[in-house]
Amino acid sequence: MILSRAAVTRVAASAFLTASLALAAAPVPTQGQLTTPEEQFGFQIGADYQLVNYQQLSDYWALLAEQSDRMSLRSIGQTSEGREHLQAIITSPENHENLDRYRDIAERLARAEDLSEEEARALAAEGKAVVWIDGGLHATEVLGAQQLMEMVWQLVSREDDEVQRFLEDAIILATHANPDGHALVANWYMRHDDPLERTSQGVPVLYNKYAGHDNNRDFYMAALSETENMNRVMYREWYPQIVYNHHQTGPQGTIMFAPPFRDPPNHNLDPLIITSLDQVGSSMHHRMVSEGKGGTTMRRGASYSTWWNGGLRTTPYFHNMIGLLTETIGHPTPIEVPFLPRRQISHADLPLPVTPGTWHFRQSVDYSMTANWAVLDYATRNKEHLLFNIWRMGMNSIERGSRDSWTVLPKWIDQVSEDVGERGSQEDYEAYLRQPEKRDARGYILPSDQRDFPTATRFVNALLKNGVTVHQATEDFMVAGTNYPEGSYVVTTAQAFRPHVLDMFEPQDHPNDFAYPGGPPIPPYDLTGWTLAYQMGVDFDRV
């Protein structure tokens, strides 16, 4: 691809998007007397038949931010219904004084541009692990927002050595994922004075006014206000190395699903994503077992995989971030863990079964705390490793986009296996898997004279909201013998977020997934194909 630098200019995200909200400039308080959840709400978080609503959460977080020098509170934007979309930043008082520096380090390492390995290692040593932990995205999954409040409380109040390490070596972005839904569902549950009449069933309207449950299918499009707010923080401000997305409910007969995930992984992902997921997930299960918390399952214990792009925890994979999912049982109205005989024998995907019986909401909060603590323990013990690896993955992407490279697809393997069998030669490898016409794109050009350029611009807007670098031609230019007019967009793959670029332009090729040869197909967790450029009918040339 030959294109003069003078012929294009980098498109600033602010040309299309609302500028980022600044961090709150309020003076940082000193650590003094802290108000406990029991004092604030009259009950322990996770108590039976009790839910804290979003207004109560907002008031409590504002109070803690006044009382604690470990916490700052900011709005990352407005929600669909006009509420403030809150995020608490938890770290040591000393780190709070240098947030801009640590945010700059996180961005430079994630972008990986013009940064040598030696410089990256120095920044990794200086920087702090940035860990995103959220809750409440699916509002009827009421545990998420409640555990988030409990986590913030424990982080600002505990004095043990482990929490001090978390505060020293990590910057924790405690992010509410759906304030409107939280307000709706918590108020609906608490509407009855008699606790035994309380239920979260029958909520009469969507818990996101536009998308409902599909608010977790919006993260490459970012059409919702809440998604745009969160994407801006993840992909244009803080660049967390870990994104932990809490959900409900766990597989029947267990308490929680946590990574590692089952196959297949998306073929565009850097392999370090898969190995990192295995490491962090194993740390989560290890801590659960060491604390005697049974019933955590992984891999084929549920249907979740790393194939699909578009969710809060999956889109980070395509930005070289470790996206974590837990699905945990629990409800403020006590429930029963059923006796499923096959869930009572241990195996590699369920190392410690759980005893059936009555289950209380506080137990789910405690499991969530263990999972959060395991993630923060891993992040702080491996801070330099995480920071350096996000640079390494970004640099891998830049290097792959700067030369001819190939992403091997299942259909190619099916073809070569049919023609060559189970074993071939180096010549067969070159003939089948390194054909010039199969190479990955070095870039994509969206001509400005196409039939529906406004839709192409909207597509580019979605890329910008995901932190992708886009250029726009300032004059006519030629590539590979084709003329393109001024104003055309150019998206190169020599950038850190190359996996996301490829995934938005190229068709997906989901592998044939069968339980055994000739057996039934294993259903995918979610979508198998979603190429946004195709969905929007955008004209582009692959170069």
N, C-alpha and C positions, 0 to 999 in steps of 0.2 A: 504494500500500500504506500503510494508516494503522494504526499500532500504537504505543501509548504506550511510551516508554522505561521507564516504571515497571513495565510489565507483563512485561518480560523481563530476564534477567540473562545475561551472557556466560558460556558454558560454558568453564571452564578445562580445558586439555588434561590437567592433572594429576588431574582428576576421573576420568579413564578410563585414563590411561597412567602408566607408571612415570616418575618424575621423572628429569630429565637427570642424568647423572653429571657431577660437577664436574671442572674441569681439575685435573690433578695438581699438588699444592702443593709438590713438591720444589724446593729452591733451584736457580736457574739456574746452571750451571757456566760457567766461562770457557773460551774456545776454546784447547785445548791439543793434545797429540799425539793424532791420530786413528788408529784401527785400520782398515786398508784391508780391502776384501773378500777380497783374496788372503791376507792374514794371518789373517783370521777363518775362512775356509772352505777355504783351500788351493787356490783356483782363482778366476779372473776370473768375475764374473757374466756369464752367456751363453756360457761355455765349452762346447765340444762334450761331449755325454754327461753333463752335470752339471745338477742342479736343487737349489736350496736349499729346504728344507722350511719349514713355518710355525714350528716351534719354533726353528729356526736363525735365521729372520727376526726372531722376537720377541727372542731373545737379543742379536742384533746391533743391533737398534734400541734396546734398553735400554742397551747399551754406548755407542752413539753419543750417546744423550740425556745420558749421564753425562759424555761427553767434549766435547760441543759446546754452545756457548751460542746456537746458531742453532736448536736443535731441542728440543721438548718432546714427550713421549709420553704418551698417555692411552688408557684403555679406554673405548669408547663403549657398552659393554654386554657381555652374554654371547651367545655363539653358540648354535645349536641343540644342539650337543654339549657346551656348557659351557666353551668356551675364551674367553679374553679377546679381544674384538674391538678391534684396535688401530688407532689413527690417530696419525700423526706430524704435528705442526704445525711448519712450517719458516718462519722469518722472521728478521729481524735481532734482535740482543739487545735493542735499544731498543724494538722493536715488541713483543717478548715481555713487556716491563714494562707494556705498555698494552693487552693483549689484550682486556680487558673493555670498554674504551672503543671499540676498533675493531669489536668484535662488536656493541655497541650501535648504532654508526653503520650497520653493515650491516643490522641489523634495522629501524631507523627508516626507512631509504631503501627497503628492500624492502616494508615494510608501507604506507608512503606516507601514513599517517593523520595528520591534523592537522599537516601539514608543507607550508609554502609553497615556491614555486619558489626564492625567495631563500635560504630555510633549507636546502633540498635542495642547492643549489649550494655553500653553505658547508660542509655535511657531506661532500659529494663531494670537495671540496678537502682536507679534513682526513683523510678515511678512507684505507684501503688496499684495493686490489683483493683480493677473496677468491676463490681459485681452488682448486677441488676436482679432484684427479687421483687416480684409483683404479686398481686392478688385481686380477685374480684372480676376478672374479665367476663366470665359467664356468671351472671349475678345470682341465679338460682343455685349455683354451686357455692353456698354461703360461707364455707370454710375459708376461702381465699382471702377475703378482706379481713376476717376476724384474726386469722393467724398473722397477717401483716401488722396489725396493731400490736399484737403480743410480741412480735419480733422487735419492733421499734422500741417498745417499752423495755424489754430485756436488754437491748443494746445500750440504751441510755442510762440504765440503772445498775447493771451488774458490775462488780469490781474484781471478778476473778481473773486469773492470768490469761485464760483463753480469750475472753472478751477483750481484754486489753490488747492482745495480739491482733485480733480482728480490727480494732479501731486504729492501731498503729499502721498496719500493712495493707488495709483495704479501704476503699471508698464505696459505701453501700448505697445504692440507689433504690430506696424502698418506694415503689411506684404503684399507686392505685390505678387499675386498668379500666375501670368502668364505674365512675362515680354515680351517673344517672341510674344505672341498674341497681347499684347497691342501695341507693335511697328508696327506690321503688320496692324492692323485694324485702328489705328489712322492715320497712314500714308496714308492708302487707302482712308479714309474719306476725308482727307485734300488735296488730290491730285489735286483737281480742284480749280482754282483761284476764280471762281464764286461761292459764298456760296450756291446759289440756286441749283447748280448742285451736291452738296456734298451728298453722301449716303454711308452707311456702307454695303449696299447690294452688292452681287456679288464678295466678296473677293475670289480670284482665288485659294487659297491654304488653308490648315487646319491651324487654329490659335493655335494649338499645332501640331508640325510636325508629331507626331506619333499617337496621340489620338483624336485630334480635340475636340469636345464637351465632349467626354468621358474622358477627363482629370479629371472630377469629379466622375469617377467610379474606381479610381486607388488607393484609400487610404488604403485599407488593403493589397494590393499587392506591392504598391510603386515601380512600374516598371519605372516610369518617373523620370527624374532628379529633376524636380520641386517638385513632390510629396515626394521624398526621403528627399529633403531639408526641406520641411515643417514638415514632420513627425518627423524628428530628433529634430527640435525645440520644437514641441508639446509634444513628448513622451519620449525624452531622455535628454532634456536640461531645458526647462522653465516650463513645466507642467501647462499651463494656466488653471484657473478655469472656464473661459468663452472663447468660441471660436465663434466669430461672422463672418459669411460668407455672404457677400453681393451678391445678384443676381438681374436679371431682367427677365421677366417683370411682373408687377402686374396683378391680375385677371381683366378681362374686366369690366369697369364701376367703378373700384376702383383705388387707387393710389399705395397701398402697402399691401402685405401680411406680417404679422409678427406673431410669436408664441403667444399663445399656438397652438399646433398642434392637428389634429384630431386623432382618434383611427385608427389602433391599435398601441400600443407601442410594442417594441421588449421585449419578456419575459425574456431575459437575463439581462436587465438593472436594476440597483438599483432603487427602487421606488423614492429615493430622486432626481433622474434625472428628473422624470416627474413632481414632485411638484416644483422643482426649475425652470423648464421651464415655468410653469404656473406663477410663481412669476415674473420672469424677463420679460416675454412676457406681462404680465399685466402692468408692469411699462412702457413698451414701448408704449402701447396703451393709457395709462393714460396720458402720457406726450403729445402725439399727440393731444388728445382731449382737454387737457388744453390749448394748443397753438392754438386751432382752426384749426388744420390740419385734415380735414376730409378724408374719403376714405380709412382708414386702416381696413383690415379685418383679421380674424383669424379662427382657427378650420376648420369648414366645408365651410368656404369662399373660400377654395382652396383644392387641393388634398394632400398636404404635410403631412407626418406623421413621426413618430419616429421608424418605423419598420426596415428600410433598413440600412445595414452597407456598407461602401465603399466610402462615400462622405466626403468632407472636413468638413462639419458640423455634419455628422452622425457618423463617426468613433469615434469622441471624446466621444459620449455617452458611448461607450464600454470601455472608459478609465476614467469614472466618471467625465467627463467634460461637462459643459452646452453648447451644440451646438445650435447656433441661426442662423436662416435663415430669410432674408427679400427678397422679390421679388417686385421690384419697377418699375413703368413705367418711361418713359422719353427718350429723344433723343436730340442731339444737333440741329437737324432739328425739329422745333416745331410740336407737334402732337395734336390730338383732343381726349379729354375724352368723350366717347360716352354716350348718354342718354339711359341707360338700366333701365326701370321702376322699376324692382324688386331690383335694387341696390339703390333706392331712399327712401327706408323705413328702419329705424333703427331697429336693433335686436341685440341679444347678440354677434353675430359674426361680426357685422358691426355697431358699436355704433354711428358713425357720418358719414353719407353719404357725398359725395363730389358733388359739382355742376358741371355738364358737361360744356365743353368749351375747348378753346385752352390752351395747357399746354406747358410751357417752361422748358428747361433743368435745369435752375437754381432752379426752384421749386423742382425738384427731388433731387438736391444737398441739398437743405434746409431740406427736409424730411429726408434725410440720416443723416444729422447732428443731427436732433432731435432724431432719433433712436440711434445714437452713444452716444449722451449725456445721454439718458435714461439708456443705458446699463452701462455707466461709473458712473452715479449717483447711480444706484443700487449697483454696485460693491464696491464703496467707502463707501456708507452708511452701507453696510453689509459685510465689509472686513473680519472680524473675523468669521462670519457665513460661508462665502464661503470657507475660508481656513480650518476651522474645518470640514466642511461637506465633503470636498474632502478626508480628512483623514478618516472620519466616513465611507464613501462609500468604500474606500480601505480596511479598517479594516473589514467591513461587508464581503467583498469578501474573505479576508484571513480566516476569521472564517468559512464561508460557505465551503470553500475548504478544511478546516481542519477537518471536520466532515461530517457525512452523511447528505445530504440535497437534496431537490427535487425542480425542476422547473416545475410548473403545466402547462401543454400544452392544447390547445383547444381540441385536439382529446380525451384526457382523460375526459374532461368535457362533451363532446358529448356522450361518452360511459356511464359515470355514470348517466347522465341525462336520457338516454334511459332505463337504468336498474333500477334506484332508483326513478326517477322523480325529482320534484323540491325541495324535502326536504328529507334528510336522517339522519342517526345517526352517532355518533362518530365512531362506528365500520365500517360503510360504508366509511367514510373518510379515515380511516387507510387501508381498503381493496382496495380502488381504487386509492388513491393518495399517499400512502406511501409504495407501494410494493418495496421490495429490488431491483428487477431488473429495476425499474424505477428511481433509485436514480441518481443524477448527478455524473459525473466522479470526482474522487479525483486527477486523473492525466492521462496522455497519454504517451505511450512509442512507439517510432519509431525505430524499430530494424535496426541495421547497416548492417545486412545481407539481407535486402530486395532487390528485383529485381532491383530497380532503386533508389539507395541511393542518387545519385546526385540530383534527383528531390526532394527527402525528405529534403535534405540540402537546396535547394532553398526555399522550404516551410518554413523551420525553419528561413531562412534569412528574409522572409516576416514577421514572428513573431517578430524577433529582431528589424526590422525597425519600428515596432509598439510598442516597449518598453517592450515586453513580456520577462519574465525571462525564459531561457532555460538552462538545464544542459546536459552535455554529460558524459557518463560513461567512467571511466578510467580503468575499469576492467570488466570482466564478472560478471553478477549478476542474481539473481532470484527474481521474484515477483509472488506471488500467484501460485507457482508451475511451472512457465514458466521461462526458461532460456533465457537470453538476452546477446548478445556479447558486448565486449568492443566497444566503439564508438557510441553506441545507444544514441538517444536523449530522454530526459525525460522532460516533461512539466507538472508541477504540477498546480492544480487550486487554491492552497492556496497562491494567490498573488493578488495584488491590481487590476490588469487588467484581472481578472477572466472572466468578461463578454465577453471580446474579445476572450479569449482562447476558451470558450465554443462555441462561434459563428463561430470560424474557424474550429472546429472539429465536431460539432453536426449538424444534419439536422434541418432546420427551419420548423415550423408548423404554417403557416399563418392561422388565424381564418377564418371561413366562414363569409363573410361580405356582408349582404344583406340590401337593403334599408328598407325592412319590410318583415315579414314572407311570403314566396312565391313570393317575388318581385325580381327585377333584382339585380345581384351582383354589389357592388360598386368596381370599378377598384382600385387596389393598386396604390400608387404613383410611385413605382419603382419595383425593383426585389422583389420576395417573397422568393427566396431561392438562396444560393450562397456558400454553405459550401466549403471552399477552399481546405481542405484536400481531399474531394471527387473529386473536379474539377481537382486536380493535380495527382490523383491516388496514394496517399501516403498510405502505409501500416502502421497501428498503432493499438495498443491494448489499450482499454479503461479500466482503473483500478480504 
